Amino acid sequence: MKIGLIGLGNMATAMIGGMLSRGLVEPADLIGSAKTRETAEKVRETYKITTVLDNAQVAREADILFLAVKPAFIAEVIEEIRTVVREETIVVSIAAGWNLAGLAAAFGRPELKLVRCMPNTPAMVLEGCTGICLGDKVTAEEGERVMGLFNAFGRAGIVPERLMDVVVGVSGSSPAYVFLFIEAMADAAVAGGMPRKQAYEFAAQSVLGSAKMVLETGMHPGQLKDMVCSPGGTTIEAVKVLEEKGFRGAVMDAVAACVKKSENMTKK
């Protein structure tokens, strides 16, 4: 199985690294194209895969083809490759704002197997979260094959297309919210006298550990919160302040705003 990637930026290289490190593919199974020779050579040297400057070559050879370019360039790339993609190739777009209907219209080939995905940047450290929406020409077996590749660098799940904008809000964009939270906690620790580097490490490790508790225990986040909040203790005092400041409401409003923006951007 030959896997092709058009675009070799951060997300694409995270995907390449994940697939190789998990042993799902060998370097010889991968081919990617970049806009500049510098990028192509850097990725070739790092991962030992085949890299070219010709998008059409990648599209012709790929059994699974990832469109890993920025949303603004998707239409241009599709125009380059639309006539050379084989009917049996699974075409996977990770571009925000492009739904399956928009991709199908751009290709002008209703027989193509199209998949719409929304990964996030923690894929760079093999802890990504990806929502996957399958086009009607994609079989369940083919969907499992695609999901297996995304699971190589985190967790992936099939979602109906009506929820893809929600995926953007809850996982696609949310690393930025978490980074902001970590930075704020670290700032408070620095204000309390802790060195900056150590403050970031303590805050980030606490977020990492808390997230693993949610995923690995299966317990409700509220239960886990209650386990930390001793009667009359320090934690419940901090939680009280967060509630007074509208912490939960602010987070919910932020996610809702992100979802609305995504809905307005999506190509219908």
C-alpha positions in Angstrom: 0.0 0.0 0.0 1.5 3.3 -1.1 0.6 6.4 1.0 0.9 9.8 -0.5 1.0 13.2 1.2 0.6 16.4 -0.7 2.0 19.0 1.7 4.8 18.3 4.1 4.2 20.7 6.9 3.9 20.1 10.7 0.8 18.0 10.5 2.0 15.9 7.6 5.4 15.2 9.3 3.6 14.3 12.5 1.6 11.8 10.6 4.7 10.4 8.9 6.5 10.1 12.1 3.6 8.4 13.8 3.0 5.8 11.0 6.7 5.0 10.9 7.3 4.8 14.6 4.3 2.4 15.1 5.6 0.2 12.3 2.4 0.5 10.2 4.5 1.4 7.1 8.1 1.4 5.9 9.7 4.5 4.4 9.5 2.9 0.9 5.7 2.9 1.3 5.5 6.7 1.6 5.8 9.5 -1.0 5.2 13.2 -0.3 5.3 16.4 -2.2 6.3 19.9 -1.0 6.2 23.4 -2.5 9.9 24.0 -2.0 12.9 21.9 -2.6 14.3 22.8 0.8 11.2 21.3 2.6 11.3 18.2 0.4 14.9 17.5 1.1 14.5 18.1 4.8 11.7 15.6 5.1 13.5 13.1 2.9 16.6 13.3 5.1 14.7 13.0 8.3 12.3 10.2 7.5 14.1 8.5 4.5 10.9 8.6 2.4 10.5 9.6 -1.2 9.8 13.3 -1.7 9.1 15.2 -4.9 8.0 18.6 -6.1 5.2 17.2 -8.3 1.8 16.9 -6.7 0.4 14.9 -9.7 3.1 12.3 -9.3 2.1 11.7 -5.7 -1.6 11.5 -6.6 -0.9 9.0 -9.4 1.0 6.6 -7.1 -1.0 6.8 -3.9 -3.4 4.2 -2.7 -4.3 6.5 0.2 -3.7 10.2 -0.6 -3.6 12.8 2.2 -4.3 16.4 1.2 -2.3 18.1 3.9 -2.2 21.7 2.6 -3.7 24.8 4.1 -7.4 25.3 3.3 -6.7 28.2 1.0 -4.7 26.0 -1.3 -7.0 23.0 -1.5 -8.8 24.1 -4.6 -5.6 24.8 -6.4 -4.1 21.4 -5.5 -7.3 19.6 -6.5 -7.2 21.3 -9.9 -3.7 20.0 -10.4 -4.5 16.4 -9.5 -8.2 15.8 -10.2 -7.7 14.0 -13.5 -4.8 11.7 -12.3 -6.2 10.3 -9.0 -7.2 6.7 -9.6 -10.8 5.7 -8.9 -9.8 3.2 -6.2 -7.6 5.7 -4.3 -8.9 6.9 -0.9 -8.5 10.7 -0.8 -8.2 12.1 2.7 -8.5 15.8 3.4 -7.4 17.4 6.7 -8.3 20.9 5.6 -10.6 22.8 7.9 -13.6 24.4 6.2 -14.0 21.9 3.4 -16.8 19.4 3.7 -17.3 16.3 1.6 -19.7 18.1 -0.8 -17.2 20.9 -1.4 -14.4 18.4 -2.0 -16.6 16.4 -4.4 -17.5 19.5 -6.3 -13.9 20.6 -6.6 -12.8 17.2 -8.0 -15.9 16.9 -10.3 -15.6 13.1 -10.0 -18.5 11.5 -8.1 -16.9 8.1 -8.1 -14.0 9.1 -5.8 -13.6 7.8 -2.3 -13.4 10.9 -0.1 -12.7 11.2 3.6 -12.8 14.4 5.7 -10.7 14.5 8.8 -9.8 17.0 11.6 -6.6 16.1 13.4 -4.9 18.4 16.0 -1.3 19.5 16.7 -0.6 17.1 19.6 -0.2 14.5 16.8 3.3 15.9 16.7 4.0 14.1 20.0 1.8 11.1 19.0 -1.1 12.2 21.2 -3.4 13.6 18.6 -7.2 13.5 18.4 -8.8 13.1 15.0 -12.4 13.2 13.9 -13.0 11.2 10.7 -16.0 11.5 8.4 -16.4 9.0 5.6 -17.8 9.7 2.1 -20.5 7.4 0.8 -18.1 5.6 -1.6 -15.8 4.6 1.2 -16.4 1.1 2.6 -16.3 0.3 6.3 -13.1 -1.7 5.8 -11.5 1.3 4.0 -12.6 3.5 6.9 -11.0 1.2 9.4 -7.8 1.4 7.3 -7.8 5.2 7.4 -8.6 5.2 11.1 -5.8 2.8 11.8 -3.3 5.3 10.3 -4.6 8.2 12.4 -4.5 6.0 15.5 -0.8 5.7 14.9 -0.4 9.2 16.3 -3.1 9.4 18.9 -6.8 8.6 19.0 -9.3 8.7 16.2 -13.0 8.2 15.9 -15.7 8.2 13.2 -18.2 11.0 13.4 -21.1 12.0 11.2 -20.4 15.1 9.1 -22.9 17.2 11.0 -20.6 17.0 14.0 -17.3 17.9 12.2 -17.6 21.6 13.2 -18.1 20.5 16.8 -14.9 18.4 16.4 -13.1 21.6 15.4 -14.2 23.3 18.6 -13.6 20.4 21.1 -10.4 19.0 19.8 -9.1 20.7 16.6 -8.7 24.1 18.1 -8.7 23.2 21.8 -4.9 22.7 22.2 -4.7 26.5 22.1 -7.2 26.8 25.0 -5.1 24.3 27.0 -1.8 26.1 26.2 -3.4 29.3 27.5 -4.5 27.5 30.7 -1.0 26.1 31.2 0.5 29.5 30.6 -1.8 31.2 33.1 -1.1 28.6 35.8 2.6 29.0 35.2 2.3 32.8 35.4 0.6 32.5 38.8 3.4 30.1 40.0 6.0 32.6 38.8 4.2 35.3 40.7 4.5 33.0 43.8 8.3 32.7 43.3 8.7 29.6 41.2 11.3 29.7 38.3 9.6 30.0 34.9 10.9 26.7 33.5 9.8 24.7 36.5 6.4 26.4 36.6 5.7 25.3 33.0 6.8 21.8 33.8 4.6 21.5 36.9 1.6 23.0 35.1 2.0 20.9 32.0 2.6 17.7 33.8 -0.5 18.3 35.9 -2.6 18.8 32.8 -1.2 15.7 31.2 -1.8 13.5 34.2 -5.3 14.8 34.7 -6.2 14.1 31.1 -4.8 10.5 31.4 -7.0 10.0 34.5 -10.1 10.9 32.5 -9.2 8.6 29.7 -7.8 5.6 31.6 -10.2 5.5 34.6 -13.4 6.1 32.7 -14.6 8.2 35.6 -16.7 11.3 35.2 -14.5 14.5 35.4 -16.7 15.7 38.2 -15.9 12.6 40.3 -12.2 13.1 39.7 -12.5 16.8 40.7 -14.3 15.8 43.9 -11.5 13.4 44.8 -9.1 16.4 44.9 -11.4 18.7 46.8 -11.0 18.0 50.5 -13.5 19.6 52.8 -12.4 23.1 53.7 -9.2 22.6 51.7 -7.1 24.6 49.3 -8.5 23.0 46.1 -12.1 23.7 46.8 -11.1 27.3 47.5 -9.5 27.6 44.1 -12.5 25.9 42.4 -14.8 28.4 44.1 -12.8 31.3 42.6 -13.0 29.7 39.1 -16.7 29.3 39.4 -17.1 32.9 40.6 -15.1 34.1 37.6 -17.3 32.1 35.2 -14.6 29.5 34.2 -16.9 26.9 32.9 -19.2 29.3 31.1 -16.2 31.0 29.4 -14.9 27.6 28.2 -18.3 26.7 26.8 -18.7 30.0 25.1 -15.2 29.7 23.6 -16.0 26.3 22.1 -19.4 27.5 20.8 -17.7 30.5 19.1 -15.2 28.2 17.5 -17.9 25.8 16.3 -19.9 28.8 14.8 -16.8 30.1 13.0 -16.1 26.7 11.6 -19.7 26.4 10.3 -19.4 29.8 8.6 -16.1 28.8 7.0 -17.2 25.4 5.6 -17.6 25.0 1.9 -21.2 23.9 1.3 
